[in-house]
Amino acid sequence: MARITIRPLRIADADDIYELMHMPNVLWGMSLLPSTTQEEWRQTIERWIQNEHVHVFIADIQNKVVGLVHVQVGLGRSKHVGTVFMTVHDKHQGQGIGKMLVLTVIDLADNWLNLVRLTLNVYTDNERALHLFKNFDFEIEGRMRSESYRSGKYVDSYVMGRLRPQEQHGYAEAVTQLPVPSTTVSSATDKNTTEPKE
């Protein structure tokens, strides 16, 4: 099996990205239009690269783009949140590339950008993607009914989210929680003596 390299996006990847985003399975799993032109994708890639709040990594096999993960960091009161989308080329699905891309974005979020939350949308019938993200602690948080139109009908999407492990109990919850009285233990020999429970 050829070596898979995960690297940042380059302007020179435009043609490969155009091909990737027009694969039948990719179009099926994402809310893209098949009419998006090569020039439109080139302009989109330029905007991504120039935007300091957008981070895109590529899965590369022998200088060919076979996968992509994109995270956009929120602004203002949402600057702790990253919104993710990811896709893998039809011919390279089932080879562990999706797993590598998810690990890349989690490492970026946890260890470089200090993000607390990652969020993404997945069609409810995209079982492969749901299984992958659940393996990395993404949880289904809600359902968006008729969120997109695909193959002649409306389809629902799940909102999925992952919290950085140490942030499971948030600051607001910690500071608003009432103090718990100390539990006391009575001595068998002195009923009037109490001490904190160790």
N, C-alpha and C positions, 0 to 999 in steps of 0.2 A: 504494500500500500504506500502511495506517495506521501511524503511528509506534509503535514498541515501547519502553516504558519499563521499566527494571529498577530496582526499589525494595524497601525492606524490607517485610516482612509487617505488616499491620494487623489489629486485631480485626474491623474492618468488612469484611474479605475473607472472612469465614466462609461466607457463602452461595455465593460463587463457588468457594471451595475444595471445598465439598461437591459442587457440580456437576462440577468438574474431576476429583475422585477417583472419580466414578461413570461417567465416560466409558468405553465398551467397550474401547478400546485401552489406556487407562490401567489398568483392572482386569486386562487381559491381561498387561501388562508388569510389574505389581507384586503383591506378596503382600497385597492388600487384600481385605476382604470387602464385597460389595455391600449387606449389611444394616447397615453402619455408619450411624447416624442423623445428622441435621443437628446435633442437640445434642451428640452425641459429638465431632463434628468441631469444634464451637465450643469445647468444653472442651480438646481437643487443641491448638488454636491458642493458647488462653490459656496453656497450660503451656509451649508453645514460646516465647512472647513473654516469659514470666516467668523462663525458664531462661537464665542468663548463658552457659551452655556451648552453647547452640543458636542458630544463625544461619540465618534463612530469608529468601530474596529471591524476589520475585514478578516475572514478566513481565506487564506491564499494557498492554492496548490499549484506549484510550478508556474508562478506568476499569473495565475488565473483566479479571479474572485469567485468563491464558491459559497460564501455566506457573509452575513452582515449583522451586526448588532449596533443599535443606535440608542443613546440615552440623552434626554434633554433635561437639564437641571432647572428647577423652578426658580422663580424670582420672588423677592420680598418675603412674605411670610410662608412661602412654599419653597424656600431655597434649600430645605432639607430633603426635598422630594425629587426623585428622578423618574421620568416617564420613559418606558422602554418599548422598542419594537425590534424584532429579530426575524430573520428569514434565512433559509438554506436552499441552495440550488437543487432543482428536482433530481439531477443525476447524482447528487452527493448526499442525499438524505439517508438516515440510518447508519451513518459512519462515525457518529460521535461528535460531529462538528457543532451541532446545537448545544451540546453539553459544554464544549470548550468556550463557546461564545457567552453562555450564561455565566460560567465561572469567571470569565474576563470582566463582565460588567459588574458582578458582585464584588470582585476584588477592587475594581475602580471605585465603586460606591463606598465600600466599607473602609478601605485603606488609603484612599487618595482624595476623595471628594467629601468625606465625612457626611455622607447622606444617611438619613435615618430610615427612609422609606423608598422602596422601588414599586412602581405600579405599571400595569400593562393591561391590554384588552385581548381576549382570545375568543374566537367564535365557539359557541357551546358544542358544536359537533367536531371540533378539531381535537380529537382525543390524544393524538401524539403530542401536540404542544401542551395540552393540559397536564398530561403525565410528566413531561419534562419539567415544567415549572413547579409542579407540586413536589418533585424530588428535591428542589432547592428552596423549600419552605415558603413558596408563594401560596397564598390561600385565596379561595374564591370569596369575594366580599360583597358581590352584588351581581345582578343580571340586568342588562340593558335590552329591553324588548324591541324587536324590529330595528336594530341598530344599523343594519346595512342591507343593501339589496344585492343579491348574488344569484346567478343562474335562474333568473325569473321569479324569485321570491324573496321575501324579507327573512333575515336571519338574526338571531339573538347573539349577544356577546356577554361573556363574563368579565367583570372587573376583578383582577387579581392583584394582591399586594403582598409585599414582603417587608417586615420590619427587621432592622439590624438586631441580632439577638439580645444585646445588652440594653436595648431600648424597648423591650416588650412592655415594661411598666414605665409609663411616661412620667415626666416631671410634674405635670398637672395633677395626675393621680396621687403622686407621692406627697405633694404639699397640701392637698385637700383632705387626705385621709386622717381621721380622728386618731389620736394616740390610743394605744391599747394598754389598759391597766396591767401592771405587773401581776403575774400569777404567784400566789403564795402557797407555801407548803407548810402544814402544821406538823410540829414535832410530836412524836408519839409519847414523849415524856413530859413535854412542856407545851400545853395548849395555847399559851399566851405568846409563844415565840414564833415569829414568821421570818422568812428570808426569801429573797428573789429566787425564782426557779432558774437553775442553770441550763 
